[in-house]
Amino acid sequence: CLRGLSVLYRLPSMRARIALLLLGSLSCVCSTDCFLSANLRGLRCRSSNNICMTNTIESTAVAESKSILRNPNCGASNSQHVRCVPAARSTIDLLVHGDLSNLLEHYARNSDVHKTKLCGREFYLISDPRLVREICVEQAGTFRNREEQQGCPMKAVGLTVAVDKVWEEYRAVLNPSFFKRDKIEEHSEMFVPMAMAMIEDMKKKDASVDLIAFCVALSQSILLRVLFSEEIFSWRQLRDNIPPRNPILKLAEHAMAWMELLQKQLRMIFLTRGVFEFIKAFTNRKGQLKFLRSRSRQAIRDFRVVKHVSSLVLRLLKSLSPGKKQVGVEIPFLPIVERRRSEMREGKFGHDDVLTRLIAAEIPTRVEEGAGEGLRRLSDEEICLILRDIMTAGVGSTGEVIASTVWEIIRSKEVREKVDAELELALGSRRTPRYQDLTQLTYLTSCVKEVLRKNAFASLVFRLASSDTTLTRSSSSRSIPVKKGSVMIMSPQVLGQDEDSWFNPSEFRPERFSSAAGGGDRPEEPADAFSFIPFGAGPRYCLGAQTAMAEVVLVTAAMLRNAKIRAEEGMQGAGEEDVLLVRVG
């Protein structure tokens, strides 16, 4: 109710508030001749051809008293397996559920495929693993991009939204650093020593510590070492950021976080036309709110202490300074890249890290028709945005997987005993695991996979159709026509909780990933391999998937082997709290 009221309160006219309230309260929308969109002067009616998918929406009753919205333009041939939702309804549902993954989970109760219009484009919300296979693998050439070049305002783009040839060039440079066995083994040699240093620092704490904060800081330190050869122990710079017990302070930080997120999402709905920026705003609401609550919490505490006021003013002035920007976007890591390029020219730097590879890379490029090929180097802006995307994707998710895996293991006596027995067998008298031990740590690896399935830290996989095509592998065996520019949304979270693919998906059971998972009255899991895609699928498979798995397994093994970690009483499951409080001895 509070979220709904905050949406209404921010609309500029009472008429618009009443209209939105009526739309949200209806179980089905009978007609959408126009859709209200915001601009700087207020609300105005926009043509239904620009916003809505249809002018007339029929409502039909279905089994179990569920109301399904059906679009007559979808045709009789696919009305039973593609549910068409009008743009107005899906926009309201998206604001209510907070992100696209939650929206897909809500719609998946009625059908495996839903079609709607958001951000000025047709969106397909897919929860059928057979269609996931077709989109990501079998028709990967058609669904290879995440953003159209003309939809991206930047001249230089990062790894995430690079398209076609540019994306292939970036991956060709980066793949050796993350997929080669010798490089993964080299990276693994730094995982365990840094984890051991963090464990010793955690042991020195007399009070409970936030497991998520320490593991995310460790992951950040590891990635900084891989990218820049910088040895930084980020967990030693952590400030106390445990949520307050005072209900007034807790309400204040929640309100600040919700208002900031809602403002961002409304701006994306009404003003943006870029697919990637829109999807990013509606991805992982839980994670975004955690970050915003943490920032709000620290701001509240700083305002309570006079000595922090000056630092707040300085940070505000710094954020308002122009700096070096590219089409309104600040370029991260630019001083580091410029300094490294200068050192390499002078021959002063000899580390073979990711930044060095990016600067030294020579990419073949066609000079002009019939004139053969030349070579080009990546610009500073390209390198900075690639590094930004790697940091964004690799830090938070990897650290949270480590924390959640440790949390799930220490809370189950049976699982903890099995993990301890495996560590004893694989390591013997050694206290620190090595890369070569990964082949023997099969049960611990299954625990990591089960955490990835259950919590789905990468909550969305999306692709754009580069041309008109047809999907043919739906559960109803009927074809689904897809127009050029349509956005295909798939959720590892929804696929990982699918009862058709998993036995009792809400249960934490690592055995489902072992070779003996099948048998008896329990089916082999998953029923379809594409029900488990924590790192995506197809050519756009996560760049750091193998390195991340090695990091999570080895760091978790080191923590469980060298520390007595106990969960605080009263704490809920992983992913349900901003913090996971533990005592380390």
C-alpha positions, 0 to 999 in steps of 0.5 A: 500500500505504501509503495502504491501511494508513493507512486500516486503521490509523485504523479503531477495531477490528481486526475492522473492519480485517480486514473492510475489507481483505477487501472491498478485495481481492475482485475482486467483492462477492458480497453486501452484507447490511450496510455498516460505518459509523463513529461515535464509539464504534466500528463498528456494522452499519447496515441495508442499506436505509440504506446499500447499494443492494441486498442481493444483487449478481450478478457476471458475466464480460465481454469482456477478462476484466473483472469487472462488478458488476450489480444485479438491481434495475436491470432487464434493459432497461438492464443493458447500459449502466448498471453498478450498483456496490454502495455498499461497493465504490464507497466503497472504490474512492473511497478508493483512487482519491482523488477522484470524477474518478479513480473515474469514469475507472476505471469509464468503461473498462467503461461510460459510465454507472455507478450507485452510492450515496454520501453516502446518495444515488444517484450517476450517474457519466457519461462520455457527452457526449450525456448531458452535453448532455442533463443540462446543457442539454436538461433544465437545468430539472430538473438546475439545482441543486448542493445541496438547501436543506435539505441546506445548514446555512447560512441564507445560501449562496454562489454555488456552492450557491445554488438556483433563484430565489436563484441567478438573483438572484445571477447577475443582479447579477454577470453584467454584471461578467463577461460584458459586453464593455466590462467584460471590456475594462476588466478586461483593461487591468489584466492586462498592467501587473500581468503586466509588473510580475511579469515584472520581479520574476522577472527580478531573481531570480538563482535558479530560480523556481516558475512556478506560485506566481508565476502563482497570486499574479498571478491572486490580485492581479488578482482582488483588483483586480476584486473590491475595487479593491485593488492588491496585488502578492501575488507579492512576498510569496511565501516560498521553498516549493520541495520539499526534496531530502532524502528524509526531509523529503520523506517527512514532508511527503507523510505529513502531507499524506496523513494530513490528506486521508484524515482529511477524506475519511473524515469526509465518508464516514461523517458528512456528509449534504451533497452539496456538502461531500462532493463538494468533499472528493473533488474534485481530489485532486492539487490538494488534496495540493499545497496540503497538502504546501505547508502541511506543508513550511512547517510543517516548516521553521518548526519547524526555525527557533526564531524561527518558533515564536512565530508558530506559537503565535499562529496556533494561538491565533487559529484557536481563537478564536471570532470571528464565525461562522455555524453553525460557518462563519467569514464571510470578508471581513466587515470589508471588506464592512462598511467598504465599506458604511459608505464608500458611505453617506458617499459616500466610495467611487466605484469600480465594482467587484464589491463595490460592485455587490453592496452596491448591488444591489436585488433584486425580491422578492414581498412576499406573495400578491397584494401585488405585488413589493418590493425587497431588498438582499443581506445582508453574509453573502450578499455575503461567501460570494459573494466567497468562492466567486469567489475560490476558483474564480478564483485557483488554477485561472486561475493554474495554467492560465497557468503550464501554458500557458507551460510547454507552449509553452516545452518544445516548439520547434515550438509556441514558434516558431508562438506567437512568429510569431503574436505578431510578426504581431499586435503588431508593434513593441509589447511589450504585448498589448491586448484588441483583439489577442485576435482575432488570437491564435488559435493562442495561444488554441488552446494555452490550450484544449489545456491546459484539455483535457489537464489539466482544472483544473475536474475535476468538473461535478455536478448534482442532479435536482430531480424524477424524470426519464428520460435518453434520449440514452445511447449505447445509445439506451435510457432511464435512469430517474433519481430525485429527489435523485440526483447526476449526476457529469461530469468534464471530465478524463475527457471530455477524454481520451476516445479516441472524441472525441479523436485521440491525447488524451495528445498536446499538439497545439493544432492540434486546436482550429484551423479546419483541425484536420480533414482527412486521416485525422484526424477533426474534434475533438472529435467531440462539442462536449460532450467539451470543457467546461472551464467547465461547460455550460448555465445554470450555465456558469462566471461568469468564463469569458470574463474568465479566457480573456482573462486567460490569453491576454493574460498568457501573451502578455506573458510570452512577449513580454517574457521569456526563460523556460527550463524547468529540466532534469529537470522533468516535465510540467505538473500532475505536480509541485508546482512548475514551476521556470524561469529568467527572463531 
